[in-house]
Amino acid sequence: VQLQASGGGLVQAGGSLRLSCAASGRIEDAYVMGWFRQAPGEEREFVAGIIWNDVTNYEDSVKGRFTISRDSAKNTVYLQMNSLKPEDTAIYYCAAGRTWPIRSLGKVDYWGQGTQVTVSS
């Protein structure tokens, strides 16, 4: 499975961004998808996950602000990020696997390249 992430950028606090991740290859191995992030000097952490039947889960700090969704016809998962805060600044990584919930690094089978999200105060 190959994952291609896009959509990062620079935004002011309170603003919005939408990340996209397109999957290709053995799609059947990517029926669980999600997003992780890694801030400078910090460990990579779970942000949000979605399974093939659109059940979702979120890290507590992003609940109510971020929404993960998927377009199965396009093999693409999205992360809509609203009310962004400076502490959301990180490199965001798309992830895929076969185990639900995909909340830990050990559950990830495939990683996409990161996309930088910077939130200015």
C-alpha positions in Angstrom: 0.0 0.0 0.0 1.3 3.5 -0.9 -0.1 6.5 0.9 0.2 10.1 -0.6 -0.6 12.9 1.9 -1.3 16.5 1.0 -2.9 19.6 2.3 -0.6 21.0 5.0 0.4 24.6 5.3 0.5 27.7 7.5 -2.6 29.0 9.2 -3.5 31.4 12.0 -4.9 30.1 15.2 -8.7 29.6 14.8 -8.3 28.7 11.2 -8.9 25.5 9.2 -7.1 23.1 7.0 -8.0 19.9 5.3 -5.5 17.1 4.8 -6.0 14.4 2.2 -4.4 10.9 1.9 -4.8 8.9 -1.2 -4.1 5.1 -1.0 -3.0 2.9 -3.8 -1.8 -0.7 -4.2 -3.3 -3.4 -2.1 -6.3 -1.4 -0.9 -7.7 -4.4 0.9 -4.8 -4.0 3.4 -5.8 -0.5 4.2 -9.4 -0.9 5.5 -8.3 0.9 8.6 -6.8 4.4 8.0 -5.8 7.2 10.3 -3.7 10.2 11.0 -0.8 10.6 13.5 1.3 13.7 14.2 4.7 14.5 15.5 5.7 17.8 17.0 9.4 18.8 17.3 11.1 16.9 20.1 7.9 14.8 20.7 6.9 11.3 20.0 4.5 10.5 17.2 1.0 10.4 18.5 -2.4 9.2 17.3 -4.9 11.9 16.0 -7.8 10.1 14.4 -8.8 6.8 12.8 -11.5 5.4 10.6 -12.5 1.9 9.5 -14.3 0.8 6.4 -17.8 1.2 7.8 -17.0 4.8 8.8 -16.7 4.2 12.5 -14.2 6.8 13.8 -12.1 7.5 16.9 -10.2 10.6 18.0 -7.5 11.6 20.4 -9.2 13.6 23.2 -7.5 17.0 22.4 -9.0 17.1 18.8 -12.5 15.9 19.6 -15.0 18.4 18.4 -12.5 20.2 16.2 -11.2 17.6 13.8 -13.2 15.3 11.6 -11.9 12.2 9.7 -13.8 10.9 6.7 -13.2 8.7 3.8 -14.2 8.5 0.1 -14.0 4.8 -0.7 -14.6 5.3 -4.4 -11.4 7.5 -4.4 -9.5 5.4 -1.8 -8.9 8.7 0.0 -9.2 9.7 3.6 -9.5 13.3 4.8 -8.8 15.1 8.0 -10.8 18.4 8.4 -9.1 20.5 11.0 -11.1 23.4 12.5 -10.4 25.8 15.3 -6.7 25.1 15.0 -4.4 25.9 17.9 -0.7 26.5 18.0 -0.3 23.2 19.8 -1.6 21.5 16.7 1.6 22.4 14.9 3.3 19.2 13.8 4.1 17.0 10.9 1.0 15.0 10.1 1.3 11.4 8.8 -1.2 9.3 7.1 -1.4 5.7 8.3 -3.1 2.5 7.2 -3.4 -1.0 8.6 -5.6 -4.0 9.3 -6.2 -3.7 13.0 -8.9 -1.6 14.7 -8.5 0.7 16.5 -5.4 2.1 14.9 -4.4 4.1 18.0 -0.8 3.0 18.5 2.2 3.0 16.3 2.3 -0.8 16.5 -1.0 -1.1 14.8 0.2 0.7 11.7 1.3 -1.3 8.7 1.9 1.5 6.2 2.9 5.1 6.5 2.7 8.0 4.1 5.1 10.8 3.9 4.4 13.6 6.4 2.8 17.0 5.7 3.7 20.0 7.8 0.9 21.9 9.6 2.0 25.1 11.3 -0.5 27.2 13.3 0.6 30.7 14.3 -0.7 32.5 17.3 
